């Protein structure tokens, strides 16, 4: 009887740990989403653009985010959700680190697109994985 209680407790702690890792993914998700607005003026000066050129950046982000959602929906059954979330978080971290060093609008739009694609993967992937855990 005691071994059954230890097993249930270890399963519960394992689920709790995986859920806390998902919380970290969602924290990076929210942090990345909140960066776009406040940094736009500084990035505008850096790439020598204006508000009209930044429409391209936000348009590409609006296109690639749903693409990440759709792709995550298709591959969640075929690939481990942990692996998907790992690579999505890796892509997100590299793209967010590259955005401040963008010399022109093309590089900035590419970095933002990768970031939004990874956010789409995290959005769907983490939700589905959380449902699978519990």
C-alpha positions in Angstrom: 0.0 0.0 0.0 2.8 2.4 0.8 4.5 1.8 -2.5 1.3 2.7 -4.3 1.1 6.0 -2.4 4.7 6.8 -3.3 4.0 6.0 -7.0 1.0 8.3 -7.0 3.0 11.1 -5.4 5.8 10.7 -7.8 3.4 10.8 -10.8 1.8 13.9 -9.4 5.2 15.6 -8.9 6.2 14.7 -12.4 3.0 16.2 -13.8 3.6 19.3 -11.6 7.1 19.7 -12.8 6.1 19.4 -16.5 3.4 21.9 -15.9 5.9 24.4 -14.4 8.1 24.0 -17.5 5.1 24.8 -19.6 4.6 27.9 -17.4 8.1 28.9 -18.4 7.2 28.5 -22.1 4.1 30.6 -21.6 6.2 33.2 -19.7 8.6 33.5 -22.7 5.5 33.7 -25.0 4.0 36.6 -23.1 7.4 38.4 -22.7 8.0 38.1 -26.5 4.6 39.3 -27.4 4.9 42.4 -25.1 8.2 43.5 -26.6 6.8 44.6 -30.0 5.1 47.8 -29.1 7.6 49.5 -26.7 10.6 48.7 -28.8 9.2 49.9 -32.1 10.3 53.5 -31.9 13.9 52.5 -31.1 14.0 49.9 -33.9 12.5 52.5 -36.3 15.5 54.7 -35.6 17.9 51.8 -35.9 16.8 50.5 -39.3 16.0 54.1 -40.6 12.4 53.2 -41.3 9.0 54.8 -40.6 5.6 53.6 -39.5 4.7 52.5 -43.1 7.7 50.2 -43.4 6.9 48.6 -40.0 3.5 47.5 -41.5 5.5 44.8 -43.3 6.9 43.6 -40.0 3.6 43.3 -38.3 2.0 41.8 -41.5 4.5 39.0 -41.7 4.1 38.4 -38.0 0.3 38.1 -38.5 0.9 35.6 -41.2 3.6 33.4 -39.6 1.9 33.1 -36.2 -1.1 31.2 -37.5 1.3 29.1 -39.7 3.0 28.0 -36.5 -0.3 27.2 -34.9 -1.3 25.1 -37.9 2.0 23.3 -38.1 2.0 22.5 -34.4 -1.5 21.0 -34.8 -0.4 18.7 -37.5 2.9 17.5 -36.0 1.8 17.1 -32.3 0.8 13.5 -32.9 3.9 12.6 -34.9 6.7 14.2 -32.8 7.2 14.5 -29.1 5.6 17.6 -27.7 8.6 18.2 -25.5 10.8 18.2 -28.7 8.5 20.7 -30.4 8.5 23.0 -27.5 12.2 22.8 -27.1 12.9 23.8 -30.7 10.2 26.4 -30.6 11.7 28.0 -27.5 15.2 27.8 -29.1 14.0 29.5 -32.3 12.2 32.1 -30.2 15.3 32.9 -28.1 17.6 33.2 -31.1 15.2 35.3 -33.1 14.6 37.6 -30.1 18.3 38.0 -29.6 18.9 38.9 -33.2 16.1 41.5 -33.5 18.0 44.3 -31.7 21.0 43.9 -34.0 19.0 44.2 -37.2 20.8 46.6 -39.6 17.8 46.9 -42.0 14.1 46.3 -42.3 14.5 43.0 -44.1 16.6 41.4 -41.3 14.1 42.8 -38.8 11.1 41.4 -40.6 12.8 38.0 -40.9 13.7 37.8 -37.2 10.2 38.9 -36.3 8.7 36.3 -38.6 10.7 33.5 -37.0 9.8 34.8 -33.6 6.1 34.8 -34.4 6.3 31.4 -36.0 7.9 30.0 -32.8 5.2 31.7 -30.8 2.5 30.0 -32.8 4.2 26.6 -32.2 4.4 27.3 -28.4 0.8 28.5 -28.3 -0.7 25.4 -29.7 2.0 23.0 -28.6 2.0 23.9 -25.0 -1.8 23.9 -24.7 -2.1 20.4 -26.3 0.8 19.1 -24.2 -0.8 20.5 -21.0 -4.0 18.7 -21.9 -2.0 15.5 -22.5 -0.3 15.8 -19.1 -3.4 16.1 -17.0 
